[in-house]
Amino acid sequence: MVKKILVQRADRLGDLVFSLPVIQTLRDNYPNAYIVLLTSEIGTELVQNYSAIDDIVTVQFRKGKLVNRSTLIQKIKSQQFDIYISLWNHPDMARLGYKCKIPMRIGDGSNLLLRRFYNRSVTQNWCDYSRHQVDFNLDLLQPLKLSSISYNIPFSASECSKLYTDNLFEKKLDKTKKTLLIFVSTGGSNYPIPFEAVVSFIKKVHDIGLFNIILCGEPGPGYYKKLLSDSMVLDLVGKTTIIQMVGICERSHFVIGPDTGLTHLAALFDKPILFFSPIKPNPPVRWGPSSPYVKILRQEYRCQCVGTNLCNPSECFGYVDGDLLYRLFTELMNDVSLNQELNVSSRRRLFLLSSIRVLYIVRSQFEYDTAFSLLKQFRREGLIVFPFVILKWDFASIRFVLKYISQNNINVVQGSVPLFIRFLVSFYLGTILQYVKPIFISTPFQHFISLKDYLSFYCLKWNKCNRNSFTHL
């Protein structure tokens, strides 16, 4: 009988939010177990009142190394856990369960150097570009052979946070208006919405007079308090704790934010979200929020940085302005007013269309002309396809394809592509650039095949890809 379970997620806030379904699933399947979460300081602040957890162990890292490792090992060893689930595959965290002699040690077996520390490793298919991070986390529960999976998280702010939020909303906000919460920063792994665009957007929203507007987060590049008057916004940037922001998020009606932990947290409260997903390596299909109302702001294919190179916001995010934010926010409001909720399949379709970028290679102008009307239709439905005619595979065309794939974040190459070109593209993207490799689809675009069928076909290809194939991502 399982008595004590240690779950580890000790990295960023957003990663912890995506790990909550694992903890909730454990609680629902083992209602009498003693469940302890090992997490970071910011994670501790977030989940200190989460009912599925019995206790929290807080750890610190300095320059990538675990602080006070020997003390932690002694503490964990003394509690005699039955199961250790390591969700973040950091070397120190992989060794922890082994060093503490926990009987069942579960973790990602994809890293051959670390899998030896687990006796119930799960080799995860990171090649599958179409899977969400939540599902990768839930993969690690496979050795337990549980009867059910829990996606609904009964998460709420603490009583202390609610007192703060109630006082804030009572004294600082207009009760007759709805509240729009805007996160102006990230935890460092992503980029915030350009603040000039936020300012322009806020002025437009302020003019319609329907919303209280709250700014939260930490001051970041481009943030200038003087750009907005106190009559327009309640500026709480740099003035709130994590748990206070949780309370504000729970009380707000709409949320706008970048790909960061607190934006994902808003999805737990089913808040309508305008989600800024700017950089190439973090597609919405992997990191999108699970809210029933979502709009995605992402045009990463316009960024000319290669692979994981750092973006220059002034160049890469020039498409983001107040008008675009306002248009998407208006669409979000309309969806809410009409109760047009996204179910699981429709949200997945949205995330796929916001993530898939196709380079369609044809060998003649006739093929191009034949496909053009269909591609225009697919574009209107949301699929980003770049068609090109390549009459001959010479040095110039190969150079062009390699550059175009890397700069435009292409993850599907469709059409007639010789085997040696596939190998060259995979080698260049994966080995030289250390980046996502595309899948290759030989089937041309046909009028009798729907967009839904093509999306299913892409997902099937990703699901079957492996480390040794040319479809490896």
C-alpha positions as CSV (number, residue, x, y, z in Angstrom):
1,M,0.0,0.0,0.0
2,V,1.4,3.4,-1.0
3,K,1.9,5.6,2.0
4,K,4.3,8.4,1.2
5,I,5.0,10.0,-2.2
6,L,7.6,12.7,-3.0
7,V,7.0,14.7,-6.2
8,Q,9.7,17.0,-7.5
9,R,9.3,20.1,-9.7
10,A,11.9,22.5,-8.6
11,D,12.4,24.8,-11.6
12,R,10.2,27.6,-13.0
13,L,6.7,28.6,-12.0
14,G,5.1,27.8,-15.3
15,D,6.5,24.3,-15.2
16,L,5.1,23.8,-11.8
17,V,1.6,24.9,-12.9
18,F,1.8,22.3,-15.7
19,S,2.7,19.7,-13.1
20,L,-0.3,20.2,-10.9
21,P,-2.4,17.6,-12.8
22,V,0.2,15.0,-11.8
23,I,-0.2,16.0,-8.1
24,Q,-4.0,16.1,-8.4
25,T,-4.1,12.7,-10.1
26,L,-2.0,11.2,-7.3
27,R,-4.3,12.7,-4.7
28,D,-7.4,11.4,-6.4
29,N,-6.0,7.9,-6.9
30,Y,-4.3,7.7,-3.4
31,P,-6.6,9.7,-1.2
32,N,-4.9,8.6,2.0
33,A,-1.3,8.9,0.9
34,Y,1.1,11.5,2.3
35,I,2.1,13.6,-0.7
36,V,5.1,16.0,-0.4
37,L,6.2,18.5,-3.1
38,L,9.8,19.3,-3.5
39,T,10.0,22.7,-5.3
40,S,11.6,26.1,-5.5
41,E,11.0,29.1,-3.3
42,I,8.6,30.7,-5.8
43,G,6.9,27.4,-6.2
44,T,6.4,27.1,-2.5
45,E,4.8,30.5,-2.4
46,L,2.4,29.5,-5.1
47,V,1.2,26.1,-3.7
48,Q,1.4,26.6,0.0
49,N,-2.4,26.4,0.3
50,Y,-3.0,23.7,-2.4
51,S,-5.1,21.0,-0.7
52,A,-3.7,18.1,-2.6
53,I,-0.3,18.6,-1.0
54,D,0.4,17.6,2.6
55,D,3.8,19.2,2.9
56,I,6.4,21.2,0.9
57,V,10.2,20.9,0.8
58,T,11.9,24.0,-0.6
59,V,15.2,23.8,-2.4
60,Q,17.5,26.4,-3.9
61,F,19.9,26.3,-6.8
62,R,23.0,28.5,-7.2
63,K,24.7,28.5,-10.6
64,G,22.8,25.4,-11.6
65,K,23.9,23.4,-8.5
66,L,21.7,22.3,-5.6
67,V,22.4,24.2,-2.4
68,N,22.8,22.1,0.8
69,R,22.5,18.8,-1.0
70,S,23.7,16.6,1.9
71,T,21.3,18.2,4.3
72,L,18.4,17.7,1.9
73,I,19.4,14.1,1.3
74,Q,19.3,13.4,5.1
75,K,16.0,15.1,5.4
76,I,14.4,13.2,2.6
77,K,15.9,9.9,3.7
78,S,14.6,10.3,7.2
79,Q,11.0,10.5,5.9
80,Q,11.2,7.1,4.2
81,F,9.2,7.8,1.0
82,D,7.7,4.9,-1.0
83,I,7.7,6.7,-4.4
84,Y,9.8,9.4,-5.9
85,I,8.6,11.1,-9.1
86,S,11.1,13.5,-10.6
87,L,9.3,15.8,-13.1
88,W,12.3,18.0,-13.8
89,N,15.2,15.9,-15.1
90,H,18.0,17.9,-13.5
91,P,21.1,15.8,-12.6
92,D,20.9,16.7,-8.9
93,M,17.2,15.9,-8.8
94,A,17.6,12.6,-10.7
95,R,20.2,11.5,-8.2
96,L,18.1,12.5,-5.2
97,G,15.8,9.5,-5.1
98,Y,18.7,7.2,-5.6
99,K,20.8,8.7,-2.9
100,C,17.8,8.6,-0.5
101,K,17.2,4.9,-1.3
102,I,13.5,5.5,-2.2
103,P,12.1,2.1,-3.4
104,M,10.3,3.3,-6.5
105,R,12.0,6.1,-8.4
106,I,10.2,7.4,-11.5
107,G,11.7,9.8,-14.1
108,D,12.4,10.6,-17.7
109,G,14.5,7.9,-19.3
110,S,15.3,9.8,-22.4
111,N,18.6,11.0,-21.0
112,L,20.8,7.9,-20.9
113,L,23.2,9.4,-18.3
114,L,20.3,10.0,-15.9
115,R,18.0,7.1,-16.4
116,R,20.2,4.8,-14.3
117,F,19.1,6.7,-11.2
118,Y,15.5,5.6,-11.8
119,N,14.2,2.0,-11.5
120,R,10.9,2.9,-13.2
121,S,12.1,5.2,-16.0
122,V,9.7,6.4,-18.7
123,T,11.3,7.1,-22.1
124,Q,9.4,10.1,-23.3
125,N,8.9,10.9,-27.0
126,W,10.2,14.5,-27.0
127,C,10.2,14.2,-30.8
128,D,6.4,14.6,-30.7
129,Y,6.0,18.3,-31.4
130,S,2.2,18.0,-31.2
131,R,2.0,17.1,-27.5
132,H,1.4,19.4,-24.6
133,Q,3.7,19.7,-21.6
134,V,1.0,18.6,-19.2
135,D,0.8,15.2,-21.1
136,F,4.5,14.8,-20.9
137,N,4.3,15.3,-17.2
138,L,1.5,12.8,-16.9
139,D,3.5,10.2,-18.8
140,L,5.6,9.8,-15.7
141,L,2.7,8.2,-13.9
142,Q,2.6,5.2,-16.3
143,P,4.5,2.9,-13.9
144,L,1.8,3.4,-11.3
145,K,-1.0,2.1,-13.7
146,L,-3.6,4.5,-12.2
147,S,-7.2,4.2,-13.0
148,S,-7.9,7.8,-13.8
149,I,-6.2,11.1,-14.8
150,S,-7.2,14.5,-13.3
151,Y,-7.0,17.6,-15.4
152,N,-9.3,19.7,-13.3
153,I,-7.4,21.4,-10.5
154,P,-9.3,22.8,-7.4
155,F,-6.9,25.6,-7.0
156,S,-7.7,28.9,-5.2
157,A,-5.9,31.8,-3.5
158,S,-5.2,31.7,0.2
159,E,-7.4,33.4,2.8
160,C,-4.7,36.0,3.4
161,S,-4.5,36.7,-0.3
162,K,-8.3,37.0,-0.5
163,L,-8.3,39.6,2.2
164,Y,-5.7,41.6,0.3
165,T,-7.7,41.2,-2.9
166,D,-11.0,42.1,-1.4
167,N,-9.6,45.2,0.1
168,L,-8.0,46.2,-3.2
169,F,-11.1,45.7,-5.2
170,E,-13.2,47.5,-2.6
171,K,-11.1,50.6,-2.4
172,K,-9.3,51.0,-5.7
173,L,-11.7,49.7,-8.4
174,D,-15.0,50.6,-9.8
175,K,-17.5,47.9,-8.9
176,T,-19.7,48.6,-11.9
177,K,-16.9,47.6,-14.3
178,K,-15.2,44.3,-15.1
179,T,-11.5,43.9,-14.4
180,L,-8.8,43.3,-17.0
181,L,-5.5,42.0,-15.6
182,I,-2.3,42.5,-17.7
183,F,1.0,40.7,-16.8
184,V,3.9,42.9,-18.0
185,S,6.8,40.5,-17.4
186,T,7.9,36.9,-17.5
187,G,10.1,34.8,-15.3
188,G,13.0,35.1,-17.7
189,S,12.4,32.2,-20.1
190,N,10.3,34.3,-22.5
191,Y,9.5,37.8,-23.6
192,P,6.8,40.2,-22.3
193,I,4.4,42.0,-24.7
194,P,6.2,45.1,-26.0
195,F,5.2,47.8,-23.5
196,E,4.6,50.5,-26.2
197,A,1.9,48.2,-27.6
198,V,0.4,47.6,-24.1
199,V,0.2,51.4,-23.5
200,S,-1.5,52.0,-26.9
201,F,-3.9,49.1,-26.2
202,I,-4.7,50.4,-22.6
203,K,-5.6,53.8,-24.0
204,K,-8.1,52.2,-26.4
205,V,-9.7,50.1,-23.7
206,H,-9.8,53.0,-21.3
207,D,-11.7,55.0,-23.9
208,I,-14.6,52.5,-24.0
209,G,-15.0,52.8,-20.2
210,L,-16.0,49.2,-19.5
211,F,-12.9,47.9,-17.6
212,N,-10.8,48.4,-14.5
213,I,-7.3,47.7,-15.8
214,I,-4.6,46.3,-13.4
215,L,-0.9,45.9,-14.3
216,C,1.1,43.2,-12.5
217,G,4.5,41.6,-12.7
218,E,8.0,42.9,-12.3
219,P,9.5,46.0,-14.0
220,G,11.2,44.8,-17.2
221,P,12.8,46.2,-20.3
222,G,10.6,48.9,-21.9
223,Y,8.4,49.4,-18.8
224,Y,7.9,53.1,-18.1
225,K,5.4,54.0,-15.4
226,K,5.1,57.6,-16.6
227,L,3.5,56.5,-19.9
228,L,0.2,55.8,-18.2
229,S,-1.8,58.0,-15.8
230,D,-3.3,56.6,-12.5
231,S,-6.8,57.3,-13.9
232,M,-6.2,54.7,-16.6
233,V,-4.7,51.8,-14.7
234,L,-4.0,50.4,-11.2
235,D,-0.3,49.9,-11.5
236,L,0.9,47.1,-9.2
237,V,4.0,46.3,-11.1
238,G,6.7,45.3,-8.6
239,K,4.3,45.8,-5.6
240,T,2.7,42.3,-5.1
241,T,3.8,38.9,-4.0
242,I,3.1,35.8,-6.1
243,I,0.2,34.7,-3.9
244,Q,-1.3,38.2,-4.0
245,M,-1.2,38.1,-7.8
246,V,-3.0,34.7,-7.6
247,G,-5.8,36.4,-5.7
248,I,-6.0,39.2,-8.2
249,C,-6.0,36.8,-11.1
250,E,-8.9,34.8,-9.4
251,R,-11.0,37.9,-9.1
252,S,-10.3,39.3,-12.6
253,H,-12.6,38.8,-15.6
254,F,-10.0,38.8,-18.4
255,V,-6.2,38.2,-18.5
256,I,-3.6,39.3,-21.0
257,G,-0.1,38.1,-20.7
258,P,3.0,36.4,-22.1
259,D,4.0,32.8,-21.9
260,T,4.7,32.8,-18.2
261,G,3.6,30.9,-15.1
262,L,1.0,33.4,-13.9
263,T,-0.7,33.5,-17.3
264,H,-0.9,29.7,-17.2
265,L,-2.3,29.9,-13.7
266,A,-5.1,32.1,-15.0
267,A,-6.2,29.1,-17.0
268,L,-6.8,27.1,-13.8
269,F,-9.4,29.7,-13.0
270,D,-10.9,29.4,-16.5
271,K,-10.2,33.1,-17.2
272,P,-10.5,34.3,-20.8
273,I,-6.8,34.8,-21.9
274,L,-5.1,36.7,-24.7
275,F,-1.8,34.8,-24.8
276,F,1.4,36.2,-26.3
277,S,3.6,33.4,-27.5
278,P,6.5,35.1,-29.2
279,I,9.6,32.9,-29.4
280,K,10.3,30.0,-31.8
281,P,11.2,27.1,-29.4
282,N,8.0,27.5,-27.2
283,P,5.0,26.8,-29.4
284,P,1.4,27.0,-28.0
285,V,0.8,23.3,-28.9
286,R,3.4,22.5,-26.2
287,W,2.9,25.5,-23.8
288,G,-0.6,26.9,-24.5
289,P,-3.0,27.7,-21.6
290,S,-6.0,25.4,-21.0
291,S,-8.6,28.1,-20.7
292,P,-12.0,27.7,-22.4
293,Y,-11.5,31.1,-24.0
294,V,-8.1,31.8,-25.6
295,K,-6.7,34.0,-28.3
296,I,-3.1,33.4,-29.4
297,L,-0.8,36.3,-30.4
298,R,2.0,34.6,-32.3
299,Q,3.8,35.4,-35.6
300,E,7.2,34.0,-34.7
301,Y,7.8,33.1,-38.4
302,R,8.4,36.8,-39.0
303,C,11.4,36.7,-36.6
304,Q,14.6,36.3,-38.6
305,C,16.6,35.0,-35.7
306,V,17.8,31.4,-36.2
307,G,16.6,28.6,-33.9
308,T,17.1,29.4,-30.2
309,N,19.0,32.7,-30.8
310,L,17.8,35.4,-28.6
311,C,15.2,37.7,-30.2
312,N,15.6,41.4,-30.6
313,P,12.1,42.6,-29.5
314,S,12.3,45.8,-31.6
315,E,12.9,43.8,-34.7
316,C,11.2,40.4,-34.0
317,F,8.0,41.7,-32.4
318,G,7.4,44.7,-34.6
319,Y,4.0,43.3,-35.7
320,V,2.6,43.7,-32.1
321,D,0.9,47.0,-31.7
322,G,-2.1,48.4,-29.9
323,D,-4.5,47.9,-32.8
324,L,-3.7,44.2,-33.0
325,L,-4.0,43.7,-29.3
326,Y,-7.3,45.5,-29.3
327,R,-8.7,43.5,-32.2
328,L,-7.8,40.2,-30.6
329,F,-9.2,41.3,-27.2
330,T,-12.4,42.4,-28.9
331,E,-12.7,38.9,-30.5
332,L,-12.1,37.4,-27.1
333,M,-14.8,39.5,-25.5
334,N,-17.2,38.4,-28.3
335,D,-16.5,34.8,-27.7
336,V,-17.3,35.2,-24.0
337,S,-20.5,37.2,-24.7
338,L,-21.7,34.4,-27.1
339,N,-20.5,31.6,-24.8
340,Q,-18.3,30.2,-27.6
341,E,-16.2,28.1,-25.3
342,L,-13.3,26.0,-26.7
343,N,-13.6,22.3,-26.0
344,V,-10.5,20.1,-25.8
345,S,-10.5,19.3,-29.5
346,S,-11.1,22.9,-30.7
347,R,-8.5,24.3,-28.3
348,R,-6.0,21.7,-29.6
349,R,-6.8,22.7,-33.2
350,L,-6.1,26.3,-32.3
351,F,-2.8,25.5,-30.7
352,L,-1.8,23.3,-33.7
353,L,-2.6,26.1,-36.2
354,S,-0.7,28.6,-34.0
355,S,2.4,26.3,-34.0
356,I,2.6,24.5,-37.3
357,R,4.6,26.2,-40.1
358,V,4.7,24.4,-43.5
359,L,7.2,24.8,-46.3
360,Y,5.4,23.3,-49.4
361,I,7.8,22.5,-52.1
362,V,6.5,21.9,-55.6
363,R,8.5,21.0,-58.7
364,S,6.7,23.0,-61.4
365,Q,4.6,26.2,-61.8
366,F,1.6,24.1,-62.7
367,E,1.8,22.3,-59.3
368,Y,2.0,25.7,-57.7
369,D,-1.0,27.1,-59.6
370,T,-3.0,24.0,-58.8
371,A,-2.4,24.2,-55.1
372,F,-2.6,28.0,-54.8
373,S,-6.4,28.4,-54.2
374,L,-6.4,25.5,-51.7
375,L,-3.5,27.1,-49.8
376,K,-5.3,30.4,-49.7
377,Q,-8.3,28.7,-48.2
378,F,-6.1,26.9,-45.6
379,R,-4.5,30.3,-44.8
380,R,-7.9,31.7,-44.1
381,E,-8.5,28.8,-41.7
382,G,-5.3,29.5,-39.9
383,L,-2.6,27.2,-41.3
384,I,0.6,29.0,-42.2
385,V,2.0,27.6,-45.5
386,F,4.8,28.9,-47.5
387,P,4.7,27.5,-51.1
388,F,7.9,27.5,-53.3
389,V,8.7,26.2,-56.7
390,I,12.1,24.4,-56.8
391,L,12.9,23.2,-60.4
392,K,16.3,21.8,-59.6
393,W,18.1,20.8,-56.4
394,D,21.3,22.7,-56.8
395,F,23.6,24.5,-54.3
396,A,21.5,27.7,-54.4
397,S,18.2,26.0,-53.8
398,I,19.6,23.8,-51.0
399,R,21.1,26.9,-49.3
400,F,17.8,28.8,-49.7
401,V,15.8,25.9,-48.1
402,L,18.1,25.6,-45.1
403,K,18.0,29.3,-44.5
404,Y,14.2,29.6,-45.0
405,I,13.4,26.6,-42.7
406,S,15.6,28.0,-39.8
407,Q,14.4,31.6,-40.1
408,N,10.7,31.0,-40.6
409,N,10.5,28.2,-37.9
410,I,9.4,25.6,-40.4
411,N,8.4,22.3,-38.7
412,V,6.7,20.6,-41.6
413,V,8.4,20.2,-45.1
414,Q,5.8,18.9,-47.5
415,G,6.1,17.9,-51.1
416,S,8.7,15.9,-53.2
417,V,12.0,16.2,-51.3
418,P,14.9,13.8,-52.1
419,L,16.2,11.6,-49.3
420,F,19.7,13.3,-49.2
421,I,18.0,16.7,-48.8
422,R,16.0,15.4,-45.9
423,F,19.2,14.1,-44.3
424,L,20.9,17.4,-44.9
425,V,18.1,19.4,-43.4
426,S,17.9,17.2,-40.4
427,F,21.6,17.3,-39.9
428,Y,21.8,21.1,-40.2
429,L,18.8,21.8,-37.9
430,G,19.5,19.1,-35.3
431,T,23.3,18.8,-35.2
432,I,24.6,22.2,-36.2
433,L,21.8,24.5,-34.9
434,Q,20.7,22.2,-32.1
435,Y,17.1,23.0,-32.9
436,V,13.8,21.4,-33.9
437,K,14.0,19.1,-36.9
438,P,11.0,19.2,-39.3
439,I,9.0,16.2,-40.3
440,F,8.8,15.4,-44.0
441,I,5.5,14.7,-45.7
442,S,5.5,13.5,-49.3
443,T,1.7,13.8,-49.8
444,P,0.9,16.9,-51.8
445,F,-1.9,19.3,-50.9
446,Q,-5.1,18.0,-52.5
447,H,-8.6,19.6,-52.7
448,F,-10.3,16.4,-51.4
449,I,-8.3,16.3,-48.2
450,S,-9.5,18.7,-45.4
451,L,-7.4,20.8,-43.1
452,K,-8.5,18.6,-40.2
453,D,-7.2,15.5,-42.0
454,Y,-3.8,17.2,-42.7
455,L,-3.5,18.2,-39.0
456,S,-4.2,14.6,-38.0
457,F,-1.7,13.4,-40.5
458,Y,1.0,15.7,-39.1
459,C,0.3,14.7,-35.6
460,L,0.5,11.0,-36.5
461,K,3.9,11.6,-38.1
462,W,5.2,13.3,-35.0
463,N,3.8,10.6,-32.8
464,K,5.7,8.0,-34.8
465,C,9.0,9.9,-35.1
466,N,12.1,8.7,-33.2
467,R,15.6,9.7,-32.5
468,N,17.1,7.8,-35.4
469,S,14.7,8.9,-38.2
470,F,14.6,11.9,-40.5
471,T,11.3,13.0,-38.8
472,H,13.0,13.5,-35.5
473,L,12.1,16.9,-34.0
